[in-house]
């Protein structure tokens, strides 16, 4: 079945370009909203798998930004949310993710990134534009990647592949991800395990039977 997406942005050119990119990728755009009120109305009257919305849009009730995200997540938990934004402050990006957003796309990125993000979040994955990932990677705010925290399934797979002898490039090629993403997952896993270089990682895996 075709993936159903509602796209929301108060700029007509962004709305038209985004809808074209999605339809070209054979994604069904079931709604195009130009305000938060329009978006909420559409969510109430049609089936939808993913919402891609601008972070700040006009609203009669000032119901945009974080309040809009929280309302969508609460009232439509089956819908995956992607935020389209020019915001690049780490704290704001993390706040979006903490409120249930699964994807954040940089508005300065090519529009053909939208279908990639839509398909990723529809599958339950978290998706961020590479530029935004780099910003988060440069801060300490990334994380729940604290020592003692459990590894995510993806981090476990990266560690398994790495200790089996695969390079980060080979893992990235196999997973269809960027090397930066795989490197971040490996680094976060090592931080959680409390090891600081590859030799200690190999020792930890051997001693604890991680893989």
Secondary structure as the mmCIF struct_conf table of DSSP 4:
data_model
#
loop_
_struct_conf.conf_type_id
_struct_conf.id
_struct_conf.beg_label_comp_id
_struct_conf.beg_label_asym_id
_struct_conf.beg_label_seq_id
_struct_conf.end_label_comp_id
_struct_conf.end_label_asym_id
_struct_conf.end_label_seq_id
STRN STRN1 UNK A 4 UNK A 8
BEND BEND1 UNK A 10 UNK A 11
HELX_RH_AL_P HELX_RH_AL_P1 UNK A 12 UNK A 24
TURN_TY1_P TURN_TY1_P1 UNK A 25 UNK A 26
STRN STRN2 UNK A 28 UNK A 33
BEND BEND2 UNK A 34 UNK A 35
HELX_RH_AL_P HELX_RH_AL_P2 UNK A 36 UNK A 45
BEND BEND3 UNK A 46 UNK A 46
BEND BEND4 UNK A 49 UNK A 49
STRN STRN3 UNK A 50 UNK A 54
BEND BEND5 UNK A 55 UNK A 56
TURN_TY1_P TURN_TY1_P2 UNK A 60 UNK A 61
TURN_TY1_P TURN_TY1_P3 UNK A 65 UNK A 65
HELX_RH_AL_P HELX_RH_AL_P3 UNK A 66 UNK A 75
TURN_TY1_P TURN_TY1_P4 UNK A 77 UNK A 78
BEND BEND6 UNK A 79 UNK A 79
STRN STRN4 UNK A 80 UNK A 85
HELX_RH_AL_P HELX_RH_AL_P4 UNK A 90 UNK A 98
TURN_TY1_P TURN_TY1_P5 UNK A 99 UNK A 100
STRN STRN5 UNK A 103 UNK A 106
TURN_TY1_P TURN_TY1_P6 UNK A 107 UNK A 108
BEND BEND7 UNK A 109 UNK A 109
TURN_TY1_P TURN_TY1_P7 UNK A 111 UNK A 112
HELX_RH_AL_P HELX_RH_AL_P5 UNK A 113 UNK A 122
TURN_TY1_P TURN_TY1_P8 UNK A 123 UNK A 124
STRN STRN6 UNK A 127 UNK A 128
HELX_RH_AL_P HELX_RH_AL_P6 UNK A 130 UNK A 137
TURN_TY1_P TURN_TY1_P9 UNK A 138 UNK A 138
BEND BEND8 UNK A 139 UNK A 139
HELX_RH_3T_P HELX_RH_3T_P1 UNK A 140 UNK A 142
BEND BEND9 UNK A 144 UNK A 144
TURN_TY1_P TURN_TY1_P10 UNK A 147 UNK A 148
HELX_LH_PP_P HELX_LH_PP_P1 UNK A 149 UNK A 152
HELX_RH_AL_P HELX_RH_AL_P7 UNK A 153 UNK A 163
TURN_TY1_P TURN_TY1_P11 UNK A 164 UNK A 165
HELX_RH_AL_P HELX_RH_AL_P8 UNK A 168 UNK A 175
TURN_TY1_P TURN_TY1_P12 UNK A 176 UNK A 176
HELX_RH_AL_P HELX_RH_AL_P9 UNK A 179 UNK A 193
TURN_TY1_P TURN_TY1_P13 UNK A 194 UNK A 194
BEND BEND10 UNK A 197 UNK A 197
HELX_RH_AL_P HELX_RH_AL_P10 UNK A 198 UNK A 208
TURN_TY1_P TURN_TY1_P14 UNK A 209 UNK A 209
#
